[in-house]
Amino acid sequence: MKTTRFAIFGLVLAGSVALAVSTLIAQGRPDLPDVTMFDGWGRQLGVSVRDLDADGQKAAGVATGGVRIAAVSEDSAAAKAGLKEGDVVVDVDGEQVRSARQFSRLIQETPEGKSVKLAVVRNGTRQSIDVTPEPRRFAFNLDGHQISRDVERSLRDLEPRLRELEPQMRELEPRLREHLRDLEPRMREFRYHLPPDFDFDFGELPRTGRLGVQLDELTPQLAEYFGAPDGGVLISSVGRDSPAEKAGLKAGDVITSINGERVRRTGDLAAALRDNRGELSIGIVRDKKEQSLKAAAR
């Protein structure tokens, strides 16, 4: 009973969240959180920046575009040049900054050793700052406070949607309970039976086949050592009283063919044994010499 209730609760919660999120997406919410871009591969200043919304642009006195510096890494190129948290960058070398993504790209693609001139708005005053991006490979900063605020805001937006869906979920609960009750005895009775002639093929894994041998793959060096330049599979052990032992196969033999079918890997041997029944003609390399043996595989 507890399991059933837990399953119903999980289904109801998942359904509620899915419907609420799809509703928010369908409405095209305008208040989704801004994207924070970080310095990445190539050149970097050692800052994280955020896109400016309309209110941010108005507060900074910027008509369009611009990015706000959310954080400045200590001892970074940005810190040495005098950039500060809260500065708004409006252009790079005369090119208008339209987004955080574009700003990061401009910095990353700066040639090594080249200085760039940033137009920065600080406390309503526009000024120019020269800075030389650094050739560090990667820098990553997270604005934990902003992430927390974004999550809290999203949960507040989602809560009324979930309350609106609650009556529908209550109506759905009896039907879910009924379906789970019908399904439970079937799951208890479920058994899976393999066909009686099913033959597992473990592909590249060493395996004991119907011949009664344990196999290993040949590396190029081993192939050269055993005199099998075209490849094959190495017999590492032979089972007692097995078809392989009766046929005269030995540990150290390299199987190269089954009934004329070339064998280069353990998967090839598994397929050949599966497709060929009765007496087998086994091509081997022993002491760097090719020979053929007959075996009756089980």
GUFI-615764 format. One record per residue (C-alpha): residue number from 1; residue in three letters; x, y, z. Coordinates in pm, whole numbers, always signed. Layout:
! residues N
pt seq:NUM | type:ALA | px:X | py:Y | pz:Z $
...
***
This chain:
! residues 298
pt seq:1 | type:MET | px:+0 | py:+0 | pz:+0 $
pt seq:2 | type:LYS | px:+281 | py:+242 | pz:+89 $
pt seq:3 | type:THR | px:+450 | py:+165 | pz:-242 $
pt seq:4 | type:THR | px:+131 | py:+236 | pz:-431 $
pt seq:5 | type:ARG | px:+79 | py:+567 | pz:-255 $
pt seq:6 | type:PHE | px:+437 | py:+669 | pz:-319 $
pt seq:7 | type:ALA | px:+405 | py:+584 | pz:-688 $
pt seq:8 | type:ILE | px:+84 | py:+786 | pz:-717 $
pt seq:9 | type:PHE | px:+243 | py:+1082 | pz:-541 $
pt seq:10 | type:GLY | px:+543 | py:+1070 | pz:-775 $
pt seq:11 | type:LEU | px:+325 | py:+1054 | pz:-1084 $
pt seq:12 | type:VAL | px:+108 | py:+1340 | pz:-963 $
pt seq:13 | type:LEU | px:+407 | py:+1559 | pz:-880 $
pt seq:14 | type:ALA | px:+583 | py:+1485 | pz:-1210 $
pt seq:15 | type:GLY | px:+266 | py:+1555 | pz:-1403 $
pt seq:16 | type:SER | px:+209 | py:+1880 | pz:-1218 $
pt seq:17 | type:VAL | px:+560 | py:+2007 | pz:-1278 $
pt seq:18 | type:ALA | px:+556 | py:+1905 | pz:-1644 $
pt seq:19 | type:LEU | px:+223 | py:+2078 | pz:-1709 $
pt seq:20 | type:ALA | px:+322 | py:+2391 | pz:-1520 $
pt seq:21 | type:VAL | px:+657 | py:+2421 | pz:-1696 $
pt seq:22 | type:SER | px:+500 | py:+2363 | pz:-2038 $
pt seq:23 | type:THR | px:+245 | py:+2634 | pz:-1960 $
pt seq:24 | type:LEU | px:+521 | py:+2881 | pz:-1867 $
pt seq:25 | type:ILE | px:+708 | py:+2803 | pz:-2187 $
pt seq:26 | type:ALA | px:+394 | py:+2833 | pz:-2398 $
pt seq:27 | type:GLN | px:+326 | py:+3177 | pz:-2252 $
pt seq:28 | type:GLY | px:+680 | py:+3287 | pz:-2341 $
pt seq:29 | type:ARG | px:+762 | py:+3433 | pz:-2001 $
pt seq:30 | type:PRO | px:+961 | py:+3758 | pz:-2039 $
pt seq:31 | type:ASP | px:+1117 | py:+3740 | pz:-1692 $
pt seq:32 | type:LEU | px:+1343 | py:+3440 | pz:-1739 $
pt seq:33 | type:PRO | px:+1684 | py:+3494 | pz:-1568 $
pt seq:34 | type:ASP | px:+1965 | py:+3659 | pz:-1762 $
pt seq:35 | type:VAL | px:+2247 | py:+3443 | pz:-1888 $
pt seq:36 | type:THR | px:+2586 | py:+3487 | pz:-1724 $
pt seq:37 | type:MET | px:+2881 | py:+3438 | pz:-1958 $
pt seq:38 | type:PHE | px:+3226 | py:+3340 | pz:-1834 $
pt seq:39 | type:ASP | px:+3569 | py:+3377 | pz:-1985 $
pt seq:40 | type:GLY | px:+3664 | py:+3053 | pz:-2159 $
pt seq:41 | type:TRP | px:+3918 | py:+2916 | pz:-2404 $
pt seq:42 | type:GLY | px:+4149 | py:+3171 | pz:-2564 $
pt seq:43 | type:ARG | px:+4214 | py:+3513 | pz:-2409 $
pt seq:44 | type:GLN | px:+4026 | py:+3635 | pz:-2105 $
pt seq:45 | type:LEU | px:+4001 | py:+3928 | pz:-1869 $
pt seq:46 | type:GLY | px:+3911 | py:+3740 | pz:-1551 $
pt seq:47 | type:VAL | px:+3553 | py:+3865 | pz:-1524 $
pt seq:48 | type:SER | px:+3201 | py:+3728 | pz:-1540 $
pt seq:49 | type:VAL | px:+2944 | py:+3944 | pz:-1718 $
pt seq:50 | type:ARG | px:+2567 | py:+3959 | pz:-1747 $
pt seq:51 | type:ASP | px:+2334 | py:+4092 | pz:-2012 $
pt seq:52 | type:LEU | px:+2158 | py:+4416 | pz:-1923 $
pt seq:53 | type:ASP | px:+1779 | py:+4425 | pz:-1920 $
pt seq:54 | type:ALA | px:+1584 | py:+4744 | pz:-1999 $
pt seq:55 | type:ASP | px:+1595 | py:+4862 | pz:-1636 $
pt seq:56 | type:GLY | px:+1970 | py:+4803 | pz:-1616 $
pt seq:57 | type:GLN | px:+2028 | py:+4997 | pz:-1938 $
pt seq:58 | type:LYS | px:+1817 | py:+5285 | pz:-1810 $
pt seq:59 | type:ALA | px:+2002 | py:+5294 | pz:-1477 $
pt seq:60 | type:ALA | px:+2339 | py:+5295 | pz:-1654 $
pt seq:61 | type:GLY | px:+2230 | py:+5554 | pz:-1908 $
pt seq:62 | type:VAL | px:+2281 | py:+5313 | pz:-2198 $
pt seq:63 | type:ALA | px:+2040 | py:+5321 | pz:-2491 $
pt seq:64 | type:THR | px:+2100 | py:+4967 | pz:-2615 $
pt seq:65 | type:GLY | px:+2328 | py:+4670 | pz:-2544 $
pt seq:66 | type:GLY | px:+2600 | py:+4674 | pz:-2285 $
pt seq:67 | type:VAL | px:+2702 | py:+4412 | pz:-2028 $
pt seq:68 | type:ARG | px:+2742 | py:+4449 | pz:-1655 $
pt seq:69 | type:ILE | px:+3053 | py:+4311 | pz:-1484 $
pt seq:70 | type:ALA | px:+2921 | py:+4079 | pz:-1214 $
pt seq:71 | type:ALA | px:+3258 | py:+3973 | pz:-1069 $
pt seq:72 | type:VAL | px:+3629 | py:+4049 | pz:-1112 $
pt seq:73 | type:SER | px:+3888 | py:+3783 | pz:-1031 $
pt seq:74 | type:GLU | px:+4170 | py:+3886 | pz:-802 $
pt seq:75 | type:ASP | px:+4505 | py:+3955 | pz:-975 $
pt seq:76 | type:SER | px:+4339 | py:+3918 | pz:-1317 $
pt seq:77 | type:ALA | px:+4397 | py:+4141 | pz:-1619 $
pt seq:78 | type:ALA | px:+4069 | py:+4314 | pz:-1545 $
pt seq:79 | type:ALA | px:+4164 | py:+4385 | pz:-1184 $
pt seq:80 | type:LYS | px:+4505 | py:+4521 | pz:-1286 $
pt seq:81 | type:ALA | px:+4341 | py:+4750 | pz:-1542 $
pt seq:82 | type:GLY | px:+4102 | py:+4889 | pz:-1281 $
pt seq:83 | type:LEU | px:+3775 | py:+4727 | pz:-1390 $
pt seq:84 | type:LYS | px:+3527 | py:+4689 | pz:-1106 $
pt seq:85 | type:GLU | px:+3213 | py:+4495 | pz:-1026 $
pt seq:86 | type:GLY | px:+2912 | py:+4694 | pz:-1148 $
pt seq:87 | type:ASP | px:+3093 | py:+4856 | pz:-1441 $
pt seq:88 | type:VAL | px:+2895 | py:+4850 | pz:-1764 $
pt seq:89 | type:VAL | px:+3100 | py:+4777 | pz:-2078 $
pt seq:90 | type:VAL | px:+2943 | py:+4934 | pz:-2386 $
pt seq:91 | type:ASP | px:+3206 | py:+4877 | pz:-2657 $
pt seq:92 | type:VAL | px:+3535 | py:+4699 | pz:-2728 $
pt seq:93 | type:ASP | px:+3780 | py:+4877 | pz:-2958 $
pt seq:94 | type:GLY | px:+3493 | py:+5082 | pz:-3099 $
pt seq:95 | type:GLU | px:+3264 | py:+4783 | pz:-3159 $
pt seq:96 | type:GLN | px:+2936 | py:+4809 | pz:-2971 $
pt seq:97 | type:VAL | px:+2877 | py:+4539 | pz:-2712 $
pt seq:98 | type:ARG | px:+2535 | py:+4384 | pz:-2774 $
pt seq:99 | type:SER | px:+2540 | py:+4082 | pz:-2542 $
pt seq:100 | type:ALA | px:+2746 | py:+3891 | pz:-2290 $
pt seq:101 | type:ARG | px:+2808 | py:+3616 | pz:-2547 $
pt seq:102 | type:GLN | px:+2939 | py:+3861 | pz:-2805 $
pt seq:103 | type:PHE | px:+3158 | py:+4039 | pz:-2547 $
pt seq:104 | type:SER | px:+3315 | py:+3708 | pz:-2437 $
pt seq:105 | type:ARG | px:+3383 | py:+3616 | pz:-2800 $
pt seq:106 | type:LEU | px:+3554 | py:+3948 | pz:-2870 $
pt seq:107 | type:ILE | px:+3785 | py:+3902 | pz:-2572 $
pt seq:108 | type:GLN | px:+3857 | py:+3535 | pz:-2646 $
pt seq:109 | type:GLU | px:+3957 | py:+3615 | pz:-3007 $
pt seq:110 | type:THR | px:+4197 | py:+3896 | pz:-2912 $
pt seq:111 | type:PRO | px:+4548 | py:+3819 | pz:-3045 $
pt seq:112 | type:GLU | px:+4813 | py:+3741 | pz:-2786 $
pt seq:113 | type:GLY | px:+4971 | py:+4049 | pz:-2634 $
pt seq:114 | type:LYS | px:+4724 | py:+4291 | pz:-2794 $
pt seq:115 | type:SER | px:+4561 | py:+4556 | pz:-2575 $
pt seq:116 | type:VAL | px:+4191 | py:+4638 | pz:-2617 $
pt seq:117 | type:LYS | px:+4018 | py:+4964 | pz:-2533 $
pt seq:118 | type:LEU | px:+3695 | py:+4923 | pz:-2335 $
pt seq:119 | type:ALA | px:+3434 | py:+5196 | pz:-2312 $
pt seq:120 | type:VAL | px:+3297 | py:+5163 | pz:-1959 $
pt seq:121 | type:VAL | px:+3012 | py:+5341 | pz:-1781 $
pt seq:122 | type:ARG | px:+3075 | py:+5376 | pz:-1407 $
pt seq:123 | type:ASN | px:+2839 | py:+5573 | pz:-1182 $
pt seq:124 | type:GLY | px:+2686 | py:+5738 | pz:-1489 $
pt seq:125 | type:THR | px:+3021 | py:+5852 | pz:-1626 $
pt seq:126 | type:ARG | px:+3170 | py:+5708 | pz:-1942 $
pt seq:127 | type:GLN | px:+3541 | py:+5639 | pz:-1942 $
pt seq:128 | type:SER | px:+3800 | py:+5447 | pz:-2144 $
pt seq:129 | type:ILE | px:+4008 | py:+5163 | pz:-1996 $
pt seq:130 | type:ASP | px:+4292 | py:+4981 | pz:-2173 $
pt seq:131 | type:VAL | px:+4337 | py:+4616 | pz:-2080 $
pt seq:132 | type:THR | px:+4543 | py:+4330 | pz:-2220 $
pt seq:133 | type:PRO | px:+4358 | py:+3995 | pz:-2209 $
pt seq:134 | type:GLU | px:+4554 | py:+3711 | pz:-2053 $
pt seq:135 | type:PRO | px:+4636 | py:+3379 | pz:-2224 $
pt seq:136 | type:ARG | px:+4498 | py:+3166 | pz:-1944 $
pt seq:137 | type:ARG | px:+4309 | py:+2861 | pz:-2071 $
pt seq:138 | type:PHE | px:+4004 | py:+2865 | pz:-1851 $
pt seq:139 | type:ALA | px:+3838 | py:+3066 | pz:-1577 $
pt seq:140 | type:PHE | px:+3503 | py:+2988 | pz:-1420 $
pt seq:141 | type:ASN | px:+3310 | py:+3184 | pz:-1162 $
pt seq:142 | type:LEU | px:+2959 | py:+3135 | pz:-1027 $
pt seq:143 | type:ASP | px:+2738 | py:+3409 | pz:-886 $
pt seq:144 | type:GLY | px:+2590 | py:+3198 | pz:-608 $
pt seq:145 | type:HIS | px:+2367 | py:+3474 | pz:-473 $
pt seq:146 | type:GLN | px:+2219 | py:+3544 | pz:-814 $
pt seq:147 | type:ILE | px:+2158 | py:+3175 | pz:-881 $
pt seq:148 | type:SER | px:+1980 | py:+3145 | pz:-547 $
pt seq:149 | type:ARG | px:+1761 | py:+3445 | pz:-628 $
pt seq:150 | type:ASP | px:+1675 | py:+3308 | pz:-972 $
pt seq:151 | type:VAL | px:+1577 | py:+2968 | pz:-827 $
pt seq:152 | type:GLU | px:+1360 | py:+3129 | pz:-559 $
pt seq:153 | type:ARG | px:+1188 | py:+3347 | pz:-817 $
pt seq:154 | type:SER | px:+1120 | py:+3049 | pz:-1044 $
pt seq:155 | type:LEU | px:+970 | py:+2851 | pz:-755 $
pt seq:156 | type:ARG | px:+746 | py:+3145 | pz:-661 $
pt seq:157 | type:ASP | px:+624 | py:+3165 | pz:-1021 $
pt seq:158 | type:LEU | px:+559 | py:+2791 | pz:-1032 $
pt seq:159 | type:GLU | px:+366 | py:+2766 | pz:-704 $
pt seq:160 | type:PRO | px:+34 | py:+2923 | pz:-823 $
pt seq:161 | type:ARG | px:+41 | py:+2702 | pz:-1133 $
pt seq:162 | type:LEU | px:+71 | py:+2392 | pz:-917 $
pt seq:163 | type:ARG | px:-221 | py:+2509 | pz:-703 $
pt seq:164 | type:GLU | px:-433 | py:+2555 | pz:-1016 $
pt seq:165 | type:LEU | px:-352 | py:+2199 | pz:-1125 $
pt seq:166 | type:GLU | px:-419 | py:+2043 | pz:-786 $
pt seq:167 | type:PRO | px:-794 | py:+1976 | pz:-848 $
pt seq:168 | type:GLN | px:-715 | py:+1803 | pz:-1176 $
pt seq:169 | type:MET | px:-455 | py:+1588 | pz:-1007 $
pt seq:170 | type:ARG | px:-701 | py:+1490 | pz:-734 $
pt seq:171 | type:GLU | px:-946 | py:+1379 | pz:-1003 $
pt seq:172 | type:LEU | px:-672 | py:+1177 | pz:-1170 $
pt seq:173 | type:GLU | px:-553 | py:+1004 | pz:-851 $
pt seq:174 | type:PRO | px:-833 | py:+737 | pz:-830 $
pt seq:175 | type:ARG | px:-771 | py:+633 | pz:-1188 $
pt seq:176 | type:LEU | px:-398 | py:+605 | pz:-1129 $
pt seq:177 | type:ARG | px:-460 | py:+404 | pz:-815 $
pt seq:178 | type:GLU | px:-685 | py:+166 | pz:-1008 $
pt seq:179 | type:HIS | px:-430 | py:+115 | pz:-1286 $
pt seq:180 | type:LEU | px:-151 | py:+49 | pz:-1037 $
pt seq:181 | type:ARG | px:-369 | py:-198 | pz:-847 $
pt seq:182 | type:ASP | px:-437 | py:-388 | pz:-1173 $
pt seq:183 | type:LEU | px:-68 | py:-382 | pz:-1266 $
pt seq:184 | type:GLU | px:+72 | py:-501 | pz:-933 $
pt seq:185 | type:PRO | px:-28 | py:-872 | pz:-957 $
pt seq:186 | type:ARG | px:+96 | py:-888 | pz:-1315 $
pt seq:187 | type:MET | px:+435 | py:-762 | pz:-1208 $
pt seq:188 | type:ARG | px:+454 | py:-1026 | pz:-935 $
pt seq:189 | type:GLU | px:+376 | py:-1301 | pz:-1188 $
pt seq:190 | type:PHE | px:+621 | py:-1168 | pz:-1449 $
pt seq:191 | type:ARG | px:+892 | py:-1414 | pz:-1549 $
pt seq:192 | type:TYR | px:+1120 | py:-1410 | pz:-1850 $
pt seq:193 | type:HIS | px:+1220 | py:-1740 | pz:-2005 $
pt seq:194 | type:LEU | px:+1501 | py:-1764 | pz:-2259 $
pt seq:195 | type:PRO | px:+1457 | py:-1995 | pz:-2559 $
pt seq:196 | type:PRO | px:+1613 | py:-2335 | pz:-2483 $
pt seq:197 | type:ASP | px:+1866 | py:-2300 | pz:-2769 $
pt seq:198 | type:PHE | px:+1965 | py:-1942 | pz:-2689 $
pt seq:199 | type:ASP | px:+2342 | py:-1894 | pz:-2724 $
pt seq:200 | type:PHE | px:+2494 | py:-1591 | pz:-2553 $
pt seq:201 | type:ASP | px:+2752 | py:-1410 | pz:-2765 $
pt seq:202 | type:PHE | px:+2968 | py:-1181 | pz:-2554 $
pt seq:203 | type:GLY | px:+3138 | py:-1025 | pz:-2857 $
pt seq:204 | type:GLU | px:+3489 | py:-914 | pz:-2775 $
pt seq:205 | type:LEU | px:+3506 | py:-1077 | pz:-2430 $
pt seq:206 | type:PRO | px:+3716 | py:-1391 | pz:-2384 $
pt seq:207 | type:ARG | px:+3470 | py:-1678 | pz:-2350 $
pt seq:208 | type:THR | px:+3444 | py:-2056 | pz:-2322 $
pt seq:209 | type:GLY | px:+3260 | py:-2164 | pz:-2635 $
pt seq:210 | type:ARG | px:+3116 | py:-2494 | pz:-2749 $
pt seq:211 | type:LEU | px:+3470 | py:-2611 | pz:-2816 $
pt seq:212 | type:GLY | px:+3565 | py:-2588 | pz:-2448 $
pt seq:213 | type:VAL | px:+3843 | py:-2333 | pz:-2483 $
pt seq:214 | type:GLN | px:+3927 | py:-2003 | pz:-2316 $
pt seq:215 | type:LEU | px:+4026 | py:-1733 | pz:-2564 $
pt seq:216 | type:ASP | px:+4226 | py:-1410 | pz:-2567 $
pt seq:217 | type:GLU | px:+4251 | py:-1140 | pz:-2831 $
pt seq:218 | type:LEU | px:+4577 | py:-1109 | pz:-3024 $
pt seq:219 | type:THR | px:+4756 | py:-776 | pz:-3017 $
pt seq:220 | type:PRO | px:+4975 | py:-696 | pz:-3322 $
pt seq:221 | type:GLN | px:+5287 | py:-786 | pz:-3121 $
pt seq:222 | type:LEU | px:+5137 | py:-1119 | pz:-3010 $
pt seq:223 | type:ALA | px:+5025 | py:-1193 | pz:-3366 $
pt seq:224 | type:GLU | px:+5383 | py:-1144 | pz:-3484 $
pt seq:225 | type:TYR | px:+5520 | py:-1352 | pz:-3195 $
pt seq:226 | type:PHE | px:+5290 | py:-1650 | pz:-3265 $
pt seq:227 | type:GLY | px:+5336 | py:-1627 | pz:-3643 $
pt seq:228 | type:ALA | px:+4980 | py:-1521 | pz:-3727 $
pt seq:229 | type:PRO | px:+5023 | py:-1193 | pz:-3921 $
pt seq:230 | type:ASP | px:+4659 | py:-1195 | pz:-4041 $
pt seq:231 | type:GLY | px:+4527 | py:-1218 | pz:-3685 $
pt seq:232 | type:GLY | px:+4329 | py:-1482 | pz:-3500 $
pt seq:233 | type:VAL | px:+4234 | py:-1571 | pz:-3145 $
pt seq:234 | type:LEU | px:+4474 | py:-1720 | pz:-2893 $
pt seq:235 | type:ILE | px:+4378 | py:-2030 | pz:-2694 $
pt seq:236 | type:SER | px:+4479 | py:-1959 | pz:-2336 $
pt seq:237 | type:SER | px:+4340 | py:-2285 | pz:-2189 $
pt seq:238 | type:VAL | px:+4164 | py:-2603 | pz:-2302 $
pt seq:239 | type:GLY | px:+3895 | py:-2774 | pz:-2096 $
pt seq:240 | type:ARG | px:+3951 | py:-3134 | pz:-1988 $
pt seq:241 | type:ASP | px:+3758 | py:-3390 | pz:-2199 $
pt seq:242 | type:SER | px:+3630 | py:-3105 | pz:-2416 $
pt seq:243 | type:PRO | px:+3587 | py:-3126 | pz:-2797 $
pt seq:244 | type:ALA | px:+3895 | py:-2905 | pz:-2827 $
pt seq:245 | type:GLU | px:+4111 | py:-3143 | pz:-2623 $
pt seq:246 | type:LYS | px:+3984 | py:-3442 | pz:-2818 $
pt seq:247 | type:ALA | px:+4065 | py:-3261 | pz:-3144 $
pt seq:248 | type:GLY | px:+4423 | py:-3197 | pz:-3026 $
pt seq:249 | type:LEU | px:+4397 | py:-2822 | pz:-2968 $
pt seq:250 | type:LYS | px:+4643 | py:-2685 | pz:-2713 $
pt seq:251 | type:ALA | px:+4701 | py:-2370 | pz:-2516 $
pt seq:252 | type:GLY | px:+4918 | py:-2142 | pz:-2731 $
pt seq:253 | type:ASP | px:+4746 | py:-2239 | pz:-3056 $
pt seq:254 | type:VAL | px:+4604 | py:-1952 | pz:-3260 $
pt seq:255 | type:ILE | px:+4268 | py:-2025 | pz:-3426 $
pt seq:256 | type:THR | px:+4260 | py:-1853 | pz:-3766 $
pt seq:257 | type:SER | px:+3954 | py:-2011 | pz:-3935 $
pt seq:258 | type:ILE | px:+3643 | py:-2227 | pz:-3883 $
pt seq:259 | type:ASN | px:+3524 | py:-2427 | pz:-4186 $
pt seq:260 | type:GLY | px:+3713 | py:-2186 | pz:-4408 $
pt seq:261 | type:GLU | px:+3565 | py:-1872 | pz:-4247 $
pt seq:262 | type:ARG | px:+3838 | py:-1631 | pz:-4142 $
pt seq:263 | type:VAL | px:+3867 | py:-1569 | pz:-3768 $
pt seq:264 | type:ARG | px:+4043 | py:-1253 | pz:-3654 $
pt seq:265 | type:ARG | px:+3869 | py:-1176 | pz:-3323 $
pt seq:266 | type:THR | px:+3671 | py:-1361 | pz:-3057 $
pt seq:267 | type:GLY | px:+3348 | py:-1224 | pz:-3205 $
pt seq:268 | type:ASP | px:+3432 | py:-1389 | pz:-3540 $
pt seq:269 | type:LEU | px:+3484 | py:-1724 | pz:-3366 $
pt seq:270 | type:ALA | px:+3158 | py:-1694 | pz:-3174 $
pt seq:271 | type:ALA | px:+2968 | py:-1623 | pz:-3497 $
pt seq:272 | type:ALA | px:+3138 | py:-1913 | pz:-3680 $
pt seq:273 | type:LEU | px:+3056 | py:-2159 | pz:-3401 $
pt seq:274 | type:ARG | px:+2696 | py:-2038 | pz:-3396 $
pt seq:275 | type:ASP | px:+2655 | py:-2076 | pz:-3773 $
pt seq:276 | type:ASN | px:+2833 | py:-2409 | pz:-3815 $
pt seq:277 | type:ARG | px:+2712 | py:-2735 | pz:-3661 $
pt seq:278 | type:GLY | px:+2856 | py:-3085 | pz:-3640 $
pt seq:279 | type:GLU | px:+3214 | py:-3153 | pz:-3742 $
pt seq:280 | type:LEU | px:+3432 | py:-2845 | pz:-3771 $
pt seq:281 | type:SER | px:+3750 | py:-2790 | pz:-3966 $
pt seq:282 | type:ILE | px:+3964 | py:-2562 | pz:-3750 $
pt seq:283 | type:GLY | px:+4255 | py:-2375 | pz:-3902 $
pt seq:284 | type:ILE | px:+4528 | py:-2298 | pz:-3650 $
pt seq:285 | type:VAL | px:+4881 | py:-2165 | pz:-3627 $
pt seq:286 | type:ARG | px:+5110 | py:-2368 | pz:-3401 $
pt seq:287 | type:ASP | px:+5481 | py:-2298 | pz:-3372 $
pt seq:288 | type:LYS | px:+5435 | py:-2040 | pz:-3652 $
pt seq:289 | type:LYS | px:+5308 | py:-2314 | pz:-3889 $
pt seq:290 | type:GLU | px:+4956 | py:-2340 | pz:-4027 $
pt seq:291 | type:GLN | px:+4764 | py:-2666 | pz:-3992 $
pt seq:292 | type:SER | px:+4408 | py:-2791 | pz:-3973 $
pt seq:293 | type:LEU | px:+4233 | py:-3004 | pz:-3713 $
pt seq:294 | type:LYS | px:+3889 | py:-3166 | pz:-3698 $
pt seq:295 | type:ALA | px:+3660 | py:-3118 | pz:-3399 $
pt seq:296 | type:ALA | px:+3305 | py:-3219 | pz:-3316 $
pt seq:297 | type:ALA | px:+3162 | py:-2916 | pz:-3136 $
pt seq:298 | type:ARG | px:+2880 | py:-2966 | pz:-2891 $
***
